[in-house]
Amino acid sequence: MANLEKLVEMSNKHGQNPDLVLAGGGNTSYKEKGILYVKCSGTSLGTITAQGFVAMDISKLEALMKKEYPAEDAAREAAFLADVMDARCDEDLSKRPSVEALLHGLFPQPYVLHIHPALINGLTCGQGGEELARKILGEELIWIPICRPGYTLGKLCREAMDAYQEAQGKDVQVVLLQNHGIFIAGDTTEEIDAILADVIGKLETYVRTEGKAEITEKLSKLTGLKAEYLPIREAEYFVSSPERVQALLKPFTPDHIVYCGAFPLFAKSVDKLESALEAFKKEHDVLPKIVLVQDEGAFAVCASEKEIQNAKLLLADAMKVAYYARKFGGVLPMTEELTYFITHWEAESYRKKQV
């Protein structure tokens, strides 16, 4: 079955990504002609094959939502589990479906991915998570508050999904479970991949830029230039201490001088930015193109967006050079004499005007 092969392909791809799936966590499914193929409990997404999925009768799963189960936890879950197992229509009845099989069956879309990456669970396990989720990701999602797994979770999700469909006029594709993870549903595996990439991208951007607007506004006001936060992952390491940042405070190559300026500015706090800029301009007779703020990150201060993008590329390169140089015996920047020559060299002044 070609569609089941696509499910295996999607499962393996995400299951082998440690940023998304750890150990045997997460599960996936596919629906066709009233049958749900869902990951077997205890199998690993990274290595799963078609045999690792169990076939289930969707109509029997839907019927569970109309049943009344005992109020007592143990009795309710035992009765619910028996009904879930009875919904199997697989040739191999030794297979046990994922504990979230019912939730997979609730989505009308053919493909469903359920994972619990640290980045997403930082949101679902954070205070004010629902409000932030809607701020960062938009309103096209459902947030399920913390509750007991199994039947109770399934019932809550069904009610929320029905309410969403009635309000929005379409089926939900993203469900966030507090203290648990995310469900993504789509008509194709490519659609799921695109939604996941969008969610991850927005969350990563928020994590990197949260609280940075205040600093860029301050830099723009102090310099009269365009300031922009540079979301370079490696910058977190270098700005974590005055000792580590030293590797970036002198240029490595002429290109770094042309696009980043000869010397970045390092400020130990946001409060010290104004005095640090004044001291830098007094010493170098120019403003810095790169400003590094301890525990905050890297910022570009330039006359245009093109200059900012070039500065970002070369600063990221300088960080890589600093890392590799440490492996090759230690950091060795350009000499002060040569730095001065390059800074004032007509040939480099001309090149700078062309970029």
C-alpha positions in Angstrom: 0.0 0.0 0.0 1.6 3.2 -1.2 0.0 5.4 1.4 1.2 3.1 4.2 4.7 3.4 2.8 4.4 7.2 2.9 3.4 6.8 6.6 6.5 4.7 7.3 8.7 7.2 5.5 7.3 10.1 7.5 7.6 8.2 10.8 11.2 7.2 10.1 12.2 10.7 9.1 10.8 12.4 12.2 11.6 9.5 14.5 15.3 9.7 13.6 15.5 13.4 14.5 16.5 13.6 18.2 15.1 17.2 18.3 11.7 15.8 17.7 11.6 12.2 19.0 13.5 10.5 21.8 13.5 6.7 22.5 10.1 5.2 21.7 8.1 8.5 22.0 5.6 9.7 19.6 3.2 8.0 17.2 1.7 8.3 13.7 -1.3 7.0 11.8 -3.0 6.8 8.4 -6.7 6.3 7.5 -8.2 4.7 4.5 -11.7 3.2 3.7 -12.8 3.2 7.4 -9.5 1.7 8.6 -7.0 3.4 10.9 -3.4 2.2 10.7 -1.8 3.4 13.9 1.6 2.8 15.5 1.8 -0.2 17.8 2.6 0.5 21.4 6.3 0.0 22.2 7.6 0.4 18.7 10.1 3.1 17.6 9.2 5.7 15.0 12.8 5.8 13.8 12.9 2.2 12.8 9.2 1.3 12.3 8.1 -0.7 9.2 4.7 -1.4 7.9 4.4 -4.3 10.3 4.7 -1.9 13.2 1.2 -0.5 12.6 -2.0 -2.1 13.7 -5.3 -1.9 11.7 -8.4 -0.6 13.6 -12.0 -0.2 12.7 -12.7 3.6 12.9 -16.5 3.1 13.4 -15.8 1.1 16.5 -13.4 3.8 17.8 -16.1 6.4 17.2 -18.6 4.4 19.1 -16.5 4.7 22.2 -17.3 8.4 22.4 -21.0 7.6 22.9 -20.5 5.1 25.7 -20.7 5.7 29.4 -17.8 4.4 31.4 -17.4 3.9 35.2 -16.4 7.0 37.1 -13.7 5.2 39.1 -10.3 5.6 37.3 -9.1 2.0 37.3 -12.5 0.5 36.2 -13.0 3.1 33.5 -9.6 2.7 31.9 -9.9 -1.1 32.1 -13.2 -1.0 30.3 -12.0 1.5 27.8 -8.8 -0.5 27.0 -10.9 -3.6 26.4 -13.1 -1.7 23.9 -10.0 -0.2 22.2 -8.5 -3.7 21.8 -11.9 -4.9 20.4 -11.7 -2.2 17.7 -8.7 -4.0 16.1 -9.3 -5.5 12.8 -5.7 -6.6 12.1 -4.8 -10.1 11.1 -2.3 -10.1 14.0 -4.4 -9.6 17.1 -1.2 -9.8 19.3 -0.6 -6.2 18.3 -1.5 -3.5 20.8 -2.3 -0.1 19.5 -0.8 3.1 20.8 -2.4 4.5 23.9 -3.4 7.6 21.7 -5.1 5.5 19.0 -8.5 7.1 19.9 -7.1 10.6 19.4 -5.7 9.6 16.0 -9.2 8.3 15.0 -10.8 11.7 15.9 -9.0 13.5 13.1 -10.8 13.3 9.7 -7.6 14.0 7.9 -5.8 10.8 6.5 -2.4 11.4 8.2 -1.6 12.3 11.8 1.7 12.9 13.6 2.0 13.1 17.4 5.3 14.0 19.0 6.6 15.8 22.1 9.8 17.8 21.2 11.5 19.8 23.9 10.9 23.1 22.0 7.2 22.5 21.8 6.9 21.2 25.3 8.7 24.2 26.6 5.5 25.9 25.5 3.0 23.3 26.6 4.8 23.0 30.0 5.2 26.8 30.4 3.0 29.1 32.5 0.7 31.0 30.3 1.3 28.5 27.5 -2.1 28.8 25.8 -2.0 32.5 25.6 1.5 32.4 24.2 0.7 29.6 21.8 -2.1 31.8 20.2 0.2 34.8 20.2 3.0 33.0 18.4 1.2 30.4 16.3 -2.2 32.1 15.7 -5.7 31.0 16.4 -5.9 28.0 14.1 -5.2 25.5 16.9 -6.8 23.8 19.9 -5.2 23.9 23.4 -6.2 21.0 25.6 -5.6 21.7 29.3 -3.9 19.0 31.4 -6.1 16.0 32.1 -6.0 12.2 32.6 -4.9 10.3 29.5 -7.0 7.6 27.8 -10.8 8.0 27.6 -10.9 11.3 29.5 -8.4 13.0 27.1 -10.2 11.6 24.1 -13.6 12.9 25.3 -12.1 16.4 25.9 -10.4 16.5 22.5 -13.6 15.4 20.7 -15.6 18.2 22.4 -12.9 20.8 21.6 -12.6 19.6 18.0 -16.3 19.7 17.4 -16.5 23.3 18.8 -13.6 24.4 16.6 -15.2 22.9 13.5 -18.5 24.7 14.3 -16.8 28.0 15.0 -14.2 28.0 12.1 -16.1 26.0 9.5 -13.2 23.6 9.0 -11.4 20.8 10.8 -8.5 21.6 13.1 -5.0 20.5 12.1 -3.0 21.5 15.2 -3.8 20.3 18.7 -1.5 21.2 21.6 -1.8 19.1 24.8 -0.7 20.8 28.0 2.3 19.0 29.6 2.2 16.5 26.8 3.0 17.5 23.1 1.4 18.2 19.8 -0.8 16.5 17.2 -0.7 17.6 13.6 -3.1 16.3 10.9 -3.0 16.7 7.2 -4.2 15.3 3.9 -0.6 14.4 2.9 2.7 13.8 4.8 4.1 16.9 3.0 1.4 19.0 4.5 2.2 17.7 7.9 5.9 18.4 7.3 5.1 22.0 6.3 2.9 22.6 9.4 5.5 21.2 11.7 8.3 23.3 10.1 6.1 26.4 10.5 5.4 25.7 14.2 9.1 24.9 14.9 10.2 28.0 13.0 7.9 30.3 14.8 8.8 29.0 18.2 12.5 29.1 17.5 12.2 32.7 16.3 10.3 33.7 19.4 12.8 32.0 21.8 15.7 33.8 20.0 14.1 37.2 19.7 11.9 37.4 22.9 12.9 40.6 24.7 15.2 41.8 22.0 13.0 44.5 20.6 13.8 46.8 23.5 17.6 46.5 22.7 17.2 47.1 19.0 15.0 50.2 19.6 17.6 51.5 22.1 20.5 50.9 19.6 18.5 52.7 16.8 17.8 55.6 19.0 21.4 56.0 20.2 23.0 55.6 16.8 20.4 56.9 14.4 21.0 53.8 12.3 19.0 50.6 11.6 19.5 48.0 14.3 18.5 44.4 14.1 18.9 41.3 16.4 20.9 38.6 14.7 19.5 35.1 15.5 22.8 33.3 15.3 22.6 30.2 17.6 26.4 30.2 18.3 26.2 33.8 19.6 24.7 32.5 22.9 28.0 30.8 23.7 30.2 33.8 22.9 28.2 36.5 24.7 27.8 34.3 27.9 30.9 35.8 29.4 33.6 38.5 28.9 36.2 35.8 28.6 34.4 33.9 25.7 33.6 37.0 23.7 37.3 38.0 23.5 37.6 35.6 20.5 35.3 37.9 18.4 36.6 41.3 19.4 39.4 41.4 16.8 39.1 40.6 13.1 40.3 37.3 11.6 40.3 38.3 7.9 39.9 41.3 5.6 36.3 40.2 4.8 35.4 40.4 8.5 36.6 44.0 8.5 34.8 45.0 5.4 31.4 43.6 6.4 31.4 43.5 10.2 33.7 46.4 10.9 37.2 46.0 12.4 36.0 45.8 16.0 32.7 44.7 17.4 31.5 46.4 20.6 30.9 44.3 23.7 28.6 45.7 26.4 28.2 43.9 29.7 24.6 44.9 30.1 21.8 46.8 28.3 22.2 49.6 30.9 25.8 50.2 29.8 25.0 50.4 26.0 25.0 54.2 25.9 28.3 54.7 27.7 29.9 51.8 25.8 28.9 53.3 22.4 30.3 56.7 23.4 33.6 55.1 24.5 33.8 53.1 21.3 33.2 56.1 19.1 35.8 58.1 21.0 38.4 55.4 20.5 37.7 54.3 16.9 36.0 57.5 15.5 33.2 55.4 14.1 30.2 53.5 15.4 30.4 49.6 15.6 28.6 47.5 13.0 28.2 44.7 15.5 27.2 45.0 19.1 27.4 42.1 21.4 25.5 42.3 24.6 26.3 39.9 27.5 23.6 37.2 28.0 21.4 38.9 25.3 23.0 38.2 21.9 24.4 39.8 18.8 23.0 42.9 17.1 23.8 44.6 13.8 23.8 48.4 13.6 24.0 49.5 9.9 22.7 52.0 7.4 20.7 49.5 5.3 19.1 46.0 5.5 21.7 44.8 2.9 24.5 45.8 5.2 22.8 44.1 8.1 22.5 40.8 6.2 26.2 40.9 5.1 27.2 41.6 8.7 25.1 38.7 9.9 26.8 36.3 7.4 30.3 37.4 8.3 29.7 37.4 12.0 28.4 33.9 11.8 31.5 33.0 9.8 33.8 34.6 12.4 32.2 32.5 15.1 32.9 29.4 13.1 36.5 30.5 12.5 36.9 31.1 16.2 35.6 27.6 17.0 37.9 25.9 14.5 40.9 28.0 15.4 40.6 26.7 19.0 40.9 23.2 17.5 44.0 24.2 15.5 46.0 25.5 18.4 44.2 28.7 19.5 42.7 31.9 18.2 45.1 34.2 16.2 43.4 37.4 14.9 44.9 39.9 12.5 47.6 42.2 13.9 46.7 45.7 14.9 49.0 47.1 12.2 47.5 45.1 9.4 44.0 45.8 10.7 44.6 49.5 10.6 46.1 49.2 7.0 43.1 47.2 5.8 40.6 49.6 7.4 42.1 52.6 5.6 43.1 50.9 2.4 41.6 52.5 -0.7 40.9 49.1 -2.3 38.9 47.8 0.6 37.1 51.2 0.9 36.0 50.8 -2.7 34.9 47.2 -2.2 32.8 48.2 0.8 30.9 50.7 -1.3 30.0 48.0 -3.8 28.2 45.7 -1.4 
